């Protein structure tokens, strides 16, 4: 299969989850993350806000707001890039590109090199830490610039042995699912 076929397959698979399973799996991922050494050791953490039954990190973000510096991405379609802005409260979220909720672009921006940890969404990941995104390269461009710990976040059914990879595709350092972390 090529990337386009993988993308369609995993979008459909994710959409087939019941709301109950999606919420339970998402909450389990949040709890595993919050109890991890990676969370404990990090101060500046970049999260993502879900779309289309991606992992919902709401409870992890909510707790991190009380203990850490939290950042969420803003999408810039003109340059196909992401910038991560300080996030203070769920009430400030606005719809950005692709209908994804974002913090206001006026909020302080964090330079890639200042970030401690980034949670990375994906349609699928492989056992070699490869990632399949939506195809725009937004996360790949940002990940190439940061030395932060990169944790791919997905449900266990989104993990495969091998995905097609291009030279510009960025790998993650480890993957978190409802079954735990693996490298």
Buried (B, 14 or more C-beta within 10 A) or exposed (E): EEBEEBBEBBBEBBEEBEEEEBEEBBBBBBBBBBEBEBBEEBEBBBBBBBEEBBBBBBBBBEBBBEEBBBBBBBBBEEEEBBBBBBBEEEEBBEEBBEEBBBBBEEBEBBEBEBBBBBBBBBBBBBEEBBBBBBEBBBBBBBBEEBEBBBBBBBBEBBBBEEBBBEEEBBBBBBBBBBBEBEE
